[in-house]
Every structure is written in structure tokens, then in C-alpha cells.
Amino acid sequence: MTSAFWIILKRDLLLALRRRSEIFTVLFFFVVVISLFPLGVGTEEAVLKKIAPGVVWIAALLASTLALDRLFSADYEDGTLEKIVLAPSFLSISVLAKILAHWLLTGLPLVLISPLVGLFYHLPINTILVMMLVLLIGTPVLSMLGAIAAALTLGLRGGGVLVSLLVLPLYIPVLVYGAGAISTSMMQGVSIEPYILLLLAFSLLAMVFSPWVTAVALKISIE
Amino acid sequence: MKINWFKYSAPMSFYPLAGKLIPLFWIAAIVCIAGGLYWGFFKTADVLNDQKQYYRIIYVHVASAWMAMWLYAVMVFWAMLGLIFNTRLSYMLASATAITGTVMTVIALATGAIWGKTSWGTYWDWDPKLTSFLILLFVYIGYIALQSAIDDKRRSDKASALLALVGLALVPIIYYAVNCPDPTECASLHQESSLKRVESNILIGMLVTTLGFWMYSFATTLMRARIIILERERSTTWVSKLAEITNSERKH
């Protein structure tokens, strides 16, 4: 059971490392979206500081929804996914491995590049650290919830836009608490702990239920 | 006496039953809505607290808002029943309910905007209830979009049912998140839900209109379900033998 987890994780990472450009596409999309905002709303420091939390999160949401297409579709097209579904191991465990690999390739890079955003938006060091922390907690949730939508829309025409439509409303709690924590960290004397705890709770909830629901969705889509 | 609850789960026996029920629900809907609105417009006070005549939109606004939420629960109920018993009719009813629910959500948002302009001075504000309803609309639209994107009916039924369930699980969390974005304080333009404080005269109008909206929802859902049945079962013999089908073929 655990061996299936490691095999799939290793395989997905290996496949992605052989085609590194895909990782960088998502990453640069994130950076481009974030650098367009100051051009649109003006470059005053106060305004930028105010919108930074929302902008970072919305860019992260969009980047992760765009990346969802790759989660299952390649495996679906060449038949690997069918083998994974039929394999005599728990499908939710295999799905969890795929989600984890997807997060390592598309979510983690966003966390690592986010200090750059801090420089663009004149954020203090303390806020940058909070931003990295909430992105670290929040981006796995995006991959988890996204996996459900990706599995439901497997192999459909125009699946990419449909996935965004299905999944973006579900991302709202992450957006609210994630951005809330970053804005709060810029205020004096207010604790960010409630936001972090709520985000962690949501993250754990998603981790427990999403692989299972995704497995059910995959079975529906493949049968 | 043992009642066979599954008898009407077959589209063949449900179709004529729905046909008989639809006129009854239409009559009930028209009577209740007309009665409720008449009572509300002519038998209640002209001024409510500091709100003048325009508060009367409450009869449509509250009724449609309640139905929008209730129909989501009904939709999830049918979707869940479909996933458990694998009955085709449950899925058909779920998808028929979704459209009426979407319409109700739009009505609630529109009447809310009009009422908001007159009493708060703005069509839209990011008040928790407004935001939740906007999200409810998105969830309904996502459900309908997923259903219409999948050509294979079996898959589209099950996939959208699963999506409805996921939506139900997440809606409370989303509701809490937009209701109380800052965990240390909560503010909203809407007053606290205050059914107990509403004058009984107004409450009667509201409840009767809501009942009317409910009957309307029954009628439209059943009509839509009948159409879905005809579409999906068109190749079966019982459909080809239906009076309305044979009559229309004779005319052509």
C-alpha cells in the first residue's frame, strides 16, 4: 500500500523533471500576473501594500487551477490512469501520491518564489515570512480541492475553463483566511494565530476527504 | 398495507403521475402567490420601522431567498439518493431542481439589489448574506455547467451528483469564511435574522408567498423532469405509445 504511494510519487516527479519547462510555466505565470497588478492599479506604496495579500492569493489560485489540467489528463490519455484505478492498492492512496507530486511541482515553487512578490510590493520582512507560511499551508489545499474537479472533468472538451468554474468558488475559504493572515501581519498588536489555525484546520479536512472523493470521481469518469 | 415506494422511481410510472400533479401545483402556486402578494400589498402597514412602501419587496425577496437555499438541499437529496440507489429518476429530478434553484437565486439577488438601493443606498455591498448568495449562484452554475459538458448521461449524472455533495460539504465552511472573514469581529448590513420580531401580519404574507414559490418550484421541476424523461427515454416503446407523442406524429 505504501509502496504504491512511493512508486507513483517517484514516477510523477521523475516525469516532470524530464520536462522541466512545465514547472517553470506555472511559476512564471504566477510572477507575470503579480507584476501586472501594479501596472494596472498604480504604483503607490500604500496601495500596493494594501492589495498585496489578495493579489498573491488570487495569482496563486489562478496558477494552480491552470496547472490542474496536467494532474490526470496525460495519464488518462495514455491509459496509465486506468491501470492505477485497477491496481490492487487503495486508489485514494495512489491519488494522494499524485496530488502530493502535483503540489511539489506546482505549489511549492510558488511558496519559494513568493519573497520576490514581497520586494515588488514593498512588504516588510515579517509579512513576507507570514506570506510564505500561509502559502505553505494553503497551496496544498488548492491541489487537493482541485484534484476533485480535475477528476470530474477528465477528458472533457473545454475542461480547463470548466475546472476553473467548478473549483474557484471552493477556494474561497483559503483565499479569505490566507489573505487575512497576510494583511493582519502588517497591523500592530493583532495576532495572526486564528487565521493560521483556521487555515490548518481546513487543510487537514481537505487532506482527509479529498483523496477519497477524488478516487470516487475518477471511478465515475473512467468506467 | 405495504406501499411500494420504488414504484414511482421508474420513469414510466412517474411520467403520468407528474403529469397529473403539475396542474394541481400550478393552481396552488397561483392561489398562494396571488393571495400572499395581495395580503402583503394591501393589508399590511405602509411603513415598517423607518422603511416606507418599498419594504414590500420583502414578500418576493425572502420567499425566493428561502427557496434558493431549500432547493439546493432538495437537489443534494436527490443526488444522494441517486448515488445510493442508482435510480435514474433521482438524477433527473436533481438536474430539474437545479435550474429552478438558479432562477430563485437570481430573483433573490435582483430583488435584494433593488431593496438595497432604496434602504441602504447601494445596489451591492460585500455583505455576508449577499456574498453567500453570489457564491450559491456560482455553485449552482458549476453544477449545471458540469452536467451539460458531459455527453455520457450516466457519467454526467454521477459526476454532477458528486459535485453537489462536495458543494454541500464546503458551503458551511465558505459561508463561515465570508460571514466572518476576520475571526475577531463580524459586521454586516443585513440585520440578524429576526422572524420573531416581524409583525405577524407581514409574516403571514411572507409565509403564504413562500408556500406559493414552493408550489411553483414543484410545478416547474416536475415539468422539466418530464421533458428530461422524454428526451432520455425517447427510444423506448412506452414513450412512443404516449398519447402526446402519437398525436403529434399524426399531425406531421
Interface residues (C-beta under 8 A of the other chain):
Chain A: L145 I148 L152 T153 L156 R157 G158 G159 L162 L165 L166 L168 P169 L170 I172 P173 V176 Y177 G180 T184 V190 P194 Y195 L198 F202 L205 F209 V213 V216 A217 I220 S221 E223
Chain B: I135 F138 V139 I141 G142 A145 L146 A149 I150 R155 K158 A159 L162 L163 V166 G167 A169 L170 I173 I174 Y176 A177 V178 P181 D182 P183 T184
